[in-house]
Amino acid sequence: MVTSDFRVVMLVDSGELSKIVYNGIKQEFNVVRVLVEEDISSLELVKKRVKRLGLLKTLGQILFVVFNRFVISLSAQRIDAIKQKHGISDADYPEQIATVVNSVNDERVIELLREIEPDAVVVNGTRILSGQVLAATDAVFINTHVGITPRYRGVHGAYWALVHDDEANCGVTVHLVDKGIDTGGVLYQDTIEVSRFDNLNTYPYHQIAKAIPMMKAALKDIASGNVDVKPGVEPSRLWSHPTLFEYLKFRLLYGVK
């Protein structure tokens, strides 16, 4: 049994999945602080994508994002059904432990980690952590990734697995955090089952429901000093958002939503 002396800090984005992770572990672990990263501006995000992916692909992704807003609106009922099925909650963080930060790499975050000296840091949905943040504490940093790593690093891991007819690797990973993008050592992995009622907006809820027991197991391993790093699934590849053309093509050709 993990005692209250084992203290956890969370570094998270502002999204619903991060709240689900918090609510999933809070009963068994002493989460002493949640540092919530503000969303990056749309303009800054577009600039970074153009630099990394090029103008044409970025425009295609923007068109997909606009189109997907309609798909998201149609997914609300299915998402609620998944939450009820798995008993997962997206209740907000208690005010007394939640702190909003501009970036998880801010000096304030480094100061808080040094001050709190947690035993583990749970990461979900944030930007890539800097070396200074990772070195700010001796705590073990672990992350939930909605994909099987390192084969499906980046975003939409379940979607890309289904596009490539790779249901055996349509799943979720809990892994150690390093300075790369979803490249840390694998602790636990599991697969999900999806139905014709699901799409790339609902897959993450199946994944996060599977991830919570694995996150609890990983935290217990850290508390007992028995962290076991396992081999991931190769080859390693980083995936991004589909363009609207790609999404429609794969929807028509393979029936993947």
N, C-alpha and C positions, 0 to 999 in steps of 0.2 A: 504493500500500500504506500502511495506517495504522500508524504506529510506536507503540512502548510509551509514548512521550511524550504521546500523546493519551489522556487519562485519563477514565474514565467512572465516575460514581456512579449507583447505582440506588436509587430510592425505590419500595418495593413493599408489597403486602399480604402476608398469610401464606399465600396460596393457591398451588395447584399451577401455575396458569398463569404466575405470576411466576417460579417456578423454571424453567419451560420457556423463558421469554424469556432468563433468565440463561444457561442452558446453551446456548442457541442462538447467543449472541453472544460468549461468553467466549473462544472459540478465536481470534477475529479482533480482539478489542478488550481493552484493559487495564482491566478492571473492578476498581477499587481499593477500593470499599466498597459494601456493600449494606445499606441501612437498611430494616428490616422493621417495618412498622406493626402493632401489636397490633389484634386485632379489636375493633370497637365492641361494647359490651354490648347484648344483645337488648332490654333495657328502654329504653335510650337510643335505640336504633334505632326502636322502636315509637313512642316519644314524638315523635320527629322526623317520622315518617310521618303520625301523626295530625294534627300541626300543619300539615303540607303538603298532605295528601290528604284528610283527614277520617276520622272513626271508621269509617264503614261500609266504605269502600274498603280501609282498613288491615286490618280484620277479614277481608275477603275475601282479601287478600294473605297474611295469616297462615295461613288455611286452605289456600291454595295451597302455601305453603312446607311445611306438614305433609304434604300429599298428595305433594309432589314428592320428599320423602325416600324414598318407596317407588319412585318412578320412577328416582331416582338409583341406588338399589341394583340396579336391573335394567339400568343403563347401563354398568356397570363393564367388561364384556367388550368392548363396542363402543368404549369410550374406549381400552382397551388396544390394540385393533386399529388405531385411528387413530394412536396414538403409534408403533406399529411400522411402519405404512405410511410415515409421514413421517420416521421416525428421530429423533423428539424425545424428550428426557429430562427428567424431573422430579427429578433428583438434587439433594440439598440443597446449600446454599451452604457454601463452606469456612468453618470457624469463625473463622479469622483475619481475614476481611473482613466478616462479618455482625454487625450490631448491631441489637438489638430496641429500638424506641422506642414510647412510648405513642401518639404521633401524629406524622405527618410535619410537622406545624406546630409541634412543640415547639421551644423555644429551643435545645435540644441539637442538633437537626438544622441549624438556622441556623448554629450555631457550627462544626459539622463541615464544612458546605459552604464557609464562609469559610476554614477551615483547609486543606481539601484543594484548593480552587480547581480543580475539574474542568473539562474542556473540554465535556462533555455530561452531562446528567442524564436517565436513562431512567426513566420513571414507569410503573407498572402496578398498577391496582387499588386505589389509595389514595383517601383523602378528597380533596376539592378543596384544592389548595395555596393557602396564604395569599399575599398580596402580599409579606409579609416574607420568606417562603421564596424566592419567585421573584426577589427583589431581593438575596438573600444572595450571589449569584455572577453572573458574566458568562456563565456556561455557558448553552448552548441546552438548554431542557427539551423533551423529546419523549415522547409517550405512545402506547401501543397501545390502540386502542378497538375492541371487538368489535361493530362496526356501521359503516355508511357514514354519515359525518357531512357536513353537520349534520342530514340527514334523520332519522337514527336515533341520536340522542344518548341518554345514559342507559344502561339495561340491556336485555339480550336483543335486541340490534339485528337479528340474523339471524331470530329468531323473529317479531318484529313485521313484518319485511319479507315473510316468507312468509305471514303472516296477511293482509297487504294485497296478496297476489298480485304482489309486486314482486321477483321473483327477480333481476332485473337489478341490484338494489341490496341483495342479500343478501351481505354481505361484511365487510371489516375495513379500518380506517384507521390510519395512522401520522400523527400531527399534532403541531404545536407546542402547548405548554401555556400557557394564560393563566388568568385568575382565574375563567373561566366553566366550565360543565359541558360538556366535549367541544366547545368552541367555537373552539379554536385553529386556525390556518391548516393546511390539509391539505398533507402532503408526498407521501404515497403511499396509494393505495387499490386493493383487488382484491376480486374476488368468490369465493365458495366454491360447491361443488356438494355437495348432501346427498342421502341416499338414504332409503328407507323405514325403514331401521334406525336413523336418527338422530332426536334430539329436542332440546329446548332445553338439555339438559345436555351433549349431545355437539357441538352446533354450535360452541361456543367453541374446541374442540380443532382443528377444521378451520380456524377463523379464526386461531388463534395460529400454526398451521403456515404459513399464508400470510403472516402478519405478520412472521415472523423475517427472511426475505430483505429485506423492505421496511425493517425496522428497521436492518439492516446497511447498506443503501443510504443511508438517512437519516444514519447516523453517518458514513459515508464522505463524504457531502455536507458535513456540518458540518466535518469534518477538512480538507476542501479549500476551504472557504469558498464553496461553491456551493449553498447551500440555495435551493430553488425552491418557493415556495408556490403551490399549484394551487387552482383553484376546487373547492369541495365540491359535494355534491348537495343542492339545495334541494327543498322548503322545510325550514326548521329546526324540529325538534320534539323535545321531551324525553319519553322513554318510561320507564315504571316497570314493576314486576312485574305480571303479570296477576293478577286475582283468580281464585279457584277456579272461579267461575261463568263468567268470561270464557274461561279455559283450556278448560273442558269444552265450552263453546259453540263455540269455534273448532275444537276437535278434531272435534266432530260435524259441523259445517257445512262446514269446509274441509279436514279431514283433517290439520291442522297439529299436530304434537306438540311 
